[in-house]
Amino acid sequence: MGFVDLLIAEAKFMYADTFRRRSLLLAILAYPYILTIFILLVGSSTGSPIFFGERVGLTPIVFLVTNGFILMSMLSVVDDILWRPILDEFIGTLPYVISSPTSRLKHYLAIPIPRLLLVFLSWATSVMPIYIYHYGFTGLAEASITLFMTLSASLSTIPVVLLLIGIVYGLGGGIWRIVSVIRPLLLLFTGVYYPRRFMPFIGRLICYAMPQSHIVEAIQIMLAAPQLDYILTDVFTLLGIATILLIVYSPLSSRSIYFWEYAKVREGVKS
């Protein structure tokens, strides 16, 4: 089974489930606004939006809508891949997945891509109108760059998640509890919830090891800059570091998936 066939199969499975549960589609579209309204209500009671803008370099609405969109995009990768083995084991399809001649690596690479296409809908209903409102028609260009960089950040998350899958699922024991802890930490250290430049030293070190965090910071720098010419060097440097880390993690993630597969075959898959 080729990679394209896997993509088509995953797309049919995912889109059928999404459009059957219309509340899920609504949540994907509304999440950036829900996150923005919630944080603004909580933050306004403890601080000033003006001080936030001076500290971060962006108005709270632009910053929060952008981060909500990035977060939803990354969740498409993290949740789809990280929880899939548990789902397969729960519904009894894991024996067939393991015994299938299809490459597990190709399978898990194909899983998040169909859901990432829904990111375009979220972008069109959140980032694009907000940017046009705040920046005029020049905001459309920045919104388009943000979309491209967000998709790049989400795709760069795949090797990291595959590496974690191989280690966590390969070692076994209390897997869903470990995944429940890893998932929010993985999102936290991307700099989506909180810019990494404001994190403690240890937090920044962990962020530096994640390729997606460099792309997220590049997005934040781009939006805060008065002109793109001023920050092109910084943006391309961050994208270069992310690319290097992606090259480093890719073979490690491949070996990690094979380790998990070998561990499951050795212990015997329970149906």
N, C-alpha and C positions, 0 to 999 in steps of 0.2 A: 504494500500500500504506500503510494507516494505521499510526499508532504502536501501537495495540493489536494489530494483525496482526503487527507486528515483534516485540512482546513475546511473543506466543504462539509464533512461529517460533523465537525465541531460547530460550524455555523448553523447547520440545520437544528442541532440539538439546543444550542444557546438561544437562537432567535425564536424558536417555537416556545421555549420556556419563558422568554422575556415578554413576548406579545400575548402569551396566555395569562401571565400575571402582570397586568397593566400597571399595578401599583409599583412594581419594580422599575418599570420604565419611567414612571412619574417621579420616583425617588431619585433616579439617575439625573433627571433634568432639574429637579428642584434642590438637590443637595447643596450646590454652591450658595444658593440664596438662604437655605436653612442655616448653614454654618455661619454665614455672614450676619444674619439677624440675631442668632443666638449669642455670638461673641460680642456683637455691638451692644446688645442689651446688658450683658454681664459686664463688659469692659467699661461702658459709660457710667456704671454705678461706682466704679473704683478709680477711673482715670479720665483723661481728656483725649478726645480724638485728635486735637491739635498737637498735643504732646506726642501721640503715637505717630503722626505724620512727620514730626521733626526727628523722631528717633529712627524710624524705619525708612523714611524718604518717600513714602507713598501714602495716599489717603487710605483710611481703613477699609472702605468699600472696595476699592480696586485691589488692595492686597488680599483681602479675605475671599473675594469672589475668585480671584486667580488661584489662590491656594486651595479653595474648595474644588475647583475644576481639576487642578493637578492631583489632588488627593483622590478624587473619584476615578481619574485615569489610572493611577497606580493601584488602586484597589481592584481594578479590573484584572490586573496581572497577579497581584499578591494573593487575593482570595481565590481566584480561579485555579491557580496552580497549587497553592499551599494546602487547600482543603480537599483537592480532588482525590488523593489516595485514601483519605478517611472516608469520603463519600463512596468510593468504589468498594471499600471494605465493608461499609455499613449495608449497602444494597446487594452485596454478594457478587459484584462484577470483577473484583480484583484478581481472582484466579484466571479469568479470561484475558485480562489486561496483561498479566505477567506471562501467560503462556502464548500470547499472540506473537507471530513473527514480526509484527510491526515494531520499529525501534521506539523504545520508551522515550528516548531523548527527543525524537521528532514529534512524538505524541504530545509531550509537555510543552514543547516550543509552539505547537499549533493551538493549544488550549486558549490562551488569552487574546489572540489576535482578532477573532470575530467580535468579541466584546469591546475591543478598543475602537472598532468602527462606530460604536454608539457614542464615543467621545465627541465625534463631529456634531452630533445633536446637542450635547451638553454645551459645547463651545458656541454653537449658533444661538443658544438661548440664554447664555450667561456672559461669557467673556466678551463676545463681539458687541452686543448692545451696550454693555457697561463701558467698554473702551471708546466706542463711538460717542457715547454721551459725554465722557470726560475729556477726550482728546480730539473730538471731531473726526473727520474722515481719515486723518493720519493714524487714528487709533485702529483702523482696519488693518493697516500694515503691521502694527505692533501685535494685534490680536492674532494675525496669521503666523507671525514669528513665534508667538507664545504657543500656538497650537503645534507647530512643528517641533519645538523644543520639548514640549510636554510629552508628545508621542515618543520622542527620542529618550526622554527620561524613563518613561514607562517600559520601553523595550529594553533599556539598559538594566532594568530591575530583574529581568528574567534570569540571567546567570546567577545572580545572588540568591534568588529564591530557589532555583534548582540545586544550588550548593547546599542550602539549608535543608531542603527535602531529603537529599541523599544522606546527610549526617543524622538528622533527627529520625527519619523513618528507618534508616539502616540500623541504628542502634536500638530502636524499639523501646517500648515501655512508657506508658503514660503520654502517648504521642499528642493527643488532642489538648492536654493541659499545657504541654510545652509549646505547641503551636499557638495557643491562646495568649501566651506570654510573648512569644517572638513577634507575632503580627503587629501589635501596637508599637513595640520598640523599633521594628523595621521602618514603620512609617514615621515615627518620631525623629529618627536619626537621618531622615532625608532632608530635614529642614523645612518641611511643609507646614507643620504646626507652629514652629518657632524658628526664625532665621538662625542658621548655625553660627553666625558671627557673634551672637549674643549668648551662646551656650557655654557652659563651663569647659575647661581645657580637655577633660576626658571625653566629654560629649563631642567636642569638635574633632578629636582624634578618630572617634568611631565614624563620624560623618565623612571624614577624609578618605576612609577606606571604601566608601560606597560610591559607585559611579554616578548614580542618579542624584546624589546630593550636590554634586558639582554643577549639574545641568539646572537644578532648581535654583541654586544661587546665581547662575548666569541669567536666568529669567528675572530674578529679583533685582539684579544690578541693572539689567537692560531697562526695566520699567522705571527705576528710580533716577536714571540718568537724564539730564536735560536734553542731550543730543546723543545719538547712537555713535557718532564719530569718537566721542570721548572715551568710550568703554569697549571698543571693539577688541583691543588687545587683551583686556581682562576676560571678556566673554570667550574668545577663541582659546585662551590659555585653559580656562575651565573645561571647555569642550574637549580639548586635547587630553587633559588629565583623565576625563571620563572615558575617552576612547582607549587610553592605555590600560586603565583598570578593567574595561570590558574585555580587552584582549587577554589580560591575565586571568580573569575569572572564567572565561569560556571553557578552556580545557579542564579546569578544576570542576566546573559544574557537570561536565560530561562524565568525568570519572566518578563524581559523587552519585549520579543517577545509576551508573553501572554497579556501584557499591551497594546501593539500596536494592537493586534488582537481584544481585547475587545473594544478599542477606535473606531476602524473601524466599528465593528458591531453596536455599540451604535449610531454612527452618520449616519449609512447607507451607503453602498458602492454605489458610482455613476458609472453607466455604460455608 
